[in-house]
């Protein structure tokens, strides 16, 4: 090899190039560590420019995210910064970008709570996301409807809630509680305190047909029974209800009576 001039020249050229690259890299590293590139400003914006942040404030961000940011303008890991901000209560989504020479711009999107989910204090957002936040903050304007269902059914429950609001609108009743059981049977409680068992969705129109049937007969029911507690709409050609002592039969059983019989006793 030592007698091969071409090989020696190639080796020397390679070593020279490696030395130059090492020097450049060292220079870039040295420059990147200068104090002028320390992060001095982290600006918070909203992803949707027309919306303001209602629940996320400086104190919340400082306690949950700002202390986890490491490095300077060049070395900070933007994905780690994004994850830190997305761990903050009420934050649904975050985006992060650098702005020369010493700033990070963080854009946030908040959750908008629609109701509670389950019995462990979690919340369901208007986009079908389940998240954890201060329940008192979510309910500061009004009481929230309650939702429950198997894991993974959140968006289905959210969609059904919107449909039920529309279906019960002719009666001027609003769902306050919506439950989807482990057997995928639906039960809705309305703002007049009445609970309606709708059962399982056998076809795409099953629930709508049951609600329509109830809407049609409801005025006659309340005329005779103003204080209805529960109504079971799972019967093909009828219904069962409980009010002032009436009981709902078990699913599949034939109801004994659909309307309470008048009291025959006289004073």
C-alpha positions as CSV (number, residue, x, y, z in Angstrom):
1,X,0.0,0.0,0.0
2,X,2.8,2.4,0.9
3,X,4.1,2.1,-2.6
4,X,0.7,2.7,-4.2
5,X,0.6,6.5,-4.8
6,X,-3.1,6.5,-5.7
7,X,-4.1,4.7,-2.6
8,X,-2.0,7.0,-0.4
9,X,-3.6,10.1,-2.1
10,X,-7.1,8.6,-1.6
11,X,-6.4,7.9,2.0
12,X,-5.0,11.3,2.6
13,X,-7.9,13.0,0.9
14,X,-10.3,10.9,3.0
15,X,-8.6,11.8,6.2
16,X,-8.5,15.5,5.2
17,X,-12.2,15.4,4.4
18,X,-13.0,13.7,7.7
19,X,-11.0,16.4,9.6
20,X,-12.8,19.2,7.8
21,X,-16.2,17.6,8.5
22,X,-15.2,17.2,12.2
23,X,-14.2,20.8,12.4
24,X,-17.4,22.0,10.8
25,X,-19.5,19.9,13.1
26,X,-17.5,21.1,16.1
27,X,-18.0,24.7,14.9
28,X,-21.7,24.2,14.4
29,X,-22.1,22.6,17.8
30,X,-20.1,25.5,19.4
31,X,-22.3,28.1,17.7
32,X,-25.5,26.3,18.6
33,X,-24.5,26.4,22.3
34,X,-24.1,30.2,22.4
35,X,-26.3,32.0,24.9
36,X,-28.0,33.9,22.1
37,X,-29.9,30.7,21.2
38,X,-31.2,30.0,24.6
39,X,-35.0,29.8,24.6
40,X,-36.3,33.1,25.9
41,X,-39.9,33.1,24.7
42,X,-42.5,30.4,24.4
43,X,-45.6,31.9,22.8
44,X,-49.0,30.3,23.3
45,X,-51.6,30.5,20.5
46,X,-54.8,28.7,19.6
47,X,-55.0,26.3,16.7
48,X,-58.4,27.7,15.8
49,X,-57.7,31.5,15.7
50,X,-61.3,32.4,16.3
51,X,-61.4,30.5,19.7
52,X,-60.0,31.5,23.0
53,X,-58.5,29.2,25.6
54,X,-61.1,28.9,28.4
55,X,-59.4,26.5,30.8
56,X,-55.7,26.5,30.0
57,X,-53.8,29.3,31.7
58,X,-50.2,30.2,32.4
59,X,-50.2,28.6,35.9
60,X,-51.5,25.3,34.4
61,X,-48.9,25.3,31.7
62,X,-46.0,26.2,34.1
63,X,-47.0,23.4,36.5
64,X,-47.5,20.7,33.8
65,X,-45.4,21.5,30.7
66,X,-42.9,24.4,30.8
67,X,-40.6,22.7,33.3
68,X,-40.2,19.7,31.0
69,X,-38.7,21.7,28.1
70,X,-35.0,21.0,27.7
71,X,-32.4,22.4,25.3
72,X,-32.1,25.5,23.3
73,X,-33.4,26.7,20.0
74,X,-31.5,24.1,18.1
75,X,-31.4,21.2,20.4
76,X,-34.9,21.1,22.0
77,X,-37.0,18.1,20.9
78,X,-40.2,19.5,19.4
79,X,-42.0,16.2,19.7
80,X,-41.2,16.0,23.4
81,X,-42.4,19.6,23.8
82,X,-45.7,18.7,22.0
83,X,-46.2,15.7,24.3
84,X,-45.6,17.8,27.3
85,X,-48.2,20.3,26.3
86,X,-50.7,17.6,25.4
87,X,-50.4,16.1,28.9
88,X,-51.8,19.3,30.3
89,X,-55.5,19.0,31.5
90,X,-58.0,20.3,28.9
91,X,-55.4,20.3,26.1
92,X,-56.7,18.1,23.2
93,X,-53.9,18.8,20.7
94,X,-50.7,20.8,20.4
95,X,-48.4,21.9,17.6
96,X,-44.9,23.3,18.1
97,X,-42.6,25.2,15.8
98,X,-39.4,27.2,16.1
99,X,-39.1,30.9,15.4
100,X,-35.7,32.4,15.0
101,X,-33.6,32.9,17.0
102,X,-34.9,32.1,20.5
103,X,-38.6,31.3,20.4
104,X,-41.0,28.4,20.4
105,X,-44.5,28.9,19.1
106,X,-47.0,26.5,20.7
107,X,-50.6,26.3,19.3
108,X,-53.2,24.6,21.5
109,X,-56.6,23.2,21.0
110,X,-58.8,22.7,24.1
111,X,-61.3,19.9,24.8
112,X,-64.9,21.1,24.9
113,X,-66.7,19.1,27.5
114,X,-70.1,17.7,26.5
115,X,-70.8,15.5,29.5
116,X,-69.4,13.1,32.0
117,X,-68.3,9.6,31.1
118,X,-68.7,6.6,33.4
119,X,-68.4,6.8,37.2
120,X,-64.7,7.7,37.6
121,X,-65.0,11.5,36.9
122,X,-63.9,11.5,33.3
123,X,-65.4,13.8,30.7
124,X,-66.6,13.2,27.2
125,X,-65.8,16.0,24.7
126,X,-68.0,17.2,21.8
127,X,-65.6,15.3,19.5
128,X,-66.0,12.0,21.3
129,X,-62.7,12.1,23.2
130,X,-62.7,10.9,26.8
131,X,-60.3,13.0,29.0
132,X,-59.6,13.9,32.6
133,X,-60.0,17.4,34.0
134,X,-61.5,19.3,36.8
135,X,-65.2,18.4,36.8
136,X,-66.1,21.6,38.7
137,X,-64.6,23.7,35.8
138,X,-66.6,21.7,33.3
139,X,-69.9,22.3,35.2
140,X,-69.4,25.9,36.1
141,X,-71.9,27.1,33.5
142,X,-74.5,24.3,33.7
143,X,-74.9,20.6,34.8
144,X,-73.5,18.2,32.3
145,X,-75.4,15.2,30.8
146,X,-74.1,11.8,31.9
147,X,-72.9,9.1,29.4
148,X,-71.8,5.5,29.9
149,X,-70.8,2.7,27.5
150,X,-68.2,0.0,26.8
151,X,-64.6,1.0,26.0
152,X,-64.4,2.2,22.4
153,X,-68.1,3.2,22.2
154,X,-67.6,6.9,22.9
155,X,-68.2,8.3,19.4
156,X,-71.2,6.0,18.9
157,X,-72.7,7.2,22.2
158,X,-72.0,10.8,21.2
159,X,-73.7,10.3,17.8
160,X,-76.7,8.6,19.4
161,X,-77.1,11.4,21.8
162,X,-77.4,13.9,19.0
163,X,-80.1,11.8,17.3
164,X,-82.1,11.4,20.5
165,X,-82.1,15.1,21.1
166,X,-83.7,15.5,17.7
167,X,-86.1,12.6,18.1
168,X,-87.5,13.8,21.5
169,X,-87.7,17.4,20.5
170,X,-91.4,17.2,19.5
171,X,-92.1,16.4,23.1
172,X,-89.8,19.2,24.3
173,X,-87.8,16.7,26.3
174,X,-84.0,16.5,26.4
175,X,-81.8,13.5,27.2
176,X,-79.9,14.0,30.5
177,X,-78.4,10.5,30.8
178,X,-77.5,8.0,28.0
179,X,-76.3,4.5,28.7
180,X,-75.1,1.8,26.4
181,X,-74.8,-1.5,28.3
182,X,-72.3,-4.3,27.8
183,X,-75.0,-6.1,25.8
184,X,-75.3,-2.9,23.6
185,X,-78.8,-2.0,24.9
186,X,-79.7,1.6,25.1
187,X,-81.3,3.4,28.0
188,X,-82.0,7.2,28.0
189,X,-83.2,9.3,30.9
190,X,-84.9,12.6,30.0
191,X,-85.0,15.9,31.8
192,X,-88.5,15.2,33.2
193,X,-87.0,12.3,35.2
194,X,-88.4,9.6,33.0
195,X,-86.2,6.7,32.0
196,X,-86.8,5.0,28.6
197,X,-85.4,1.5,27.8
198,X,-84.9,1.3,24.0
199,X,-83.0,-2.0,23.9
200,X,-80.6,-3.2,21.3
201,X,-80.4,-1.9,17.8
202,X,-81.6,-4.9,15.7
203,X,-81.7,-2.8,12.5
204,X,-80.6,0.7,11.5
205,X,-84.1,2.0,12.2
206,X,-85.0,0.0,15.4
207,X,-84.4,2.8,17.9
208,X,-85.9,5.5,15.7
209,X,-89.1,3.5,15.3
210,X,-89.4,2.9,19.0
211,X,-88.9,6.6,19.8
212,X,-91.4,7.6,17.2
213,X,-93.9,5.2,18.7
214,X,-93.4,6.6,22.1
215,X,-93.6,10.2,20.8
216,X,-97.0,9.4,19.2
217,X,-98.6,7.9,22.3
218,X,-96.9,9.9,25.0
219,X,-99.5,12.7,25.2
220,X,-102.2,10.1,25.9
221,X,-100.0,8.4,28.5
222,X,-99.3,11.5,30.5
223,X,-102.9,12.4,30.4
224,X,-103.7,9.4,32.5
225,X,-100.3,9.0,34.3
226,X,-98.6,12.3,34.8
227,X,-95.8,10.9,36.9
228,X,-94.2,8.1,34.8
229,X,-91.0,6.8,36.1
230,X,-89.9,4.3,33.4
231,X,-91.0,3.2,30.0
232,X,-89.9,0.0,28.3
233,X,-90.1,0.3,24.5
234,X,-88.6,-3.1,23.7
235,X,-91.9,-4.7,22.8
236,X,-92.8,-5.0,19.2
237,X,-96.4,-3.9,19.4
238,X,-96.6,-2.2,22.8
239,X,-94.8,-0.8,25.8
240,X,-94.6,-1.3,29.5
241,X,-94.3,1.4,32.1
242,X,-93.9,2.0,35.8
243,X,-95.7,4.8,37.6
244,X,-97.1,4.9,41.1
245,X,-96.4,1.2,41.7
246,X,-96.4,-0.2,38.1
247,X,-93.4,-2.4,37.3
248,X,-91.5,-3.0,34.1
249,X,-91.4,-6.7,33.1
250,X,-88.1,-8.4,32.4
251,X,-86.9,-8.3,28.8
252,X,-88.9,-10.8,26.7
253,X,-91.7,-11.2,29.2
254,X,-95.2,-10.2,28.2
255,X,-96.4,-7.1,30.1
256,X,-99.3,-7.5,32.4
257,X,-100.7,-4.1,31.8
258,X,-99.6,-1.1,29.7
259,X,-101.8,1.4,31.5
260,X,-102.5,1.7,35.2
261,X,-106.1,0.6,36.1
262,X,-108.2,3.2,37.9
263,X,-108.7,2.9,41.6
264,X,-112.2,1.3,42.2
265,X,-112.4,2.3,45.9
266,X,-114.7,5.1,46.8
267,X,-114.7,7.2,50.0
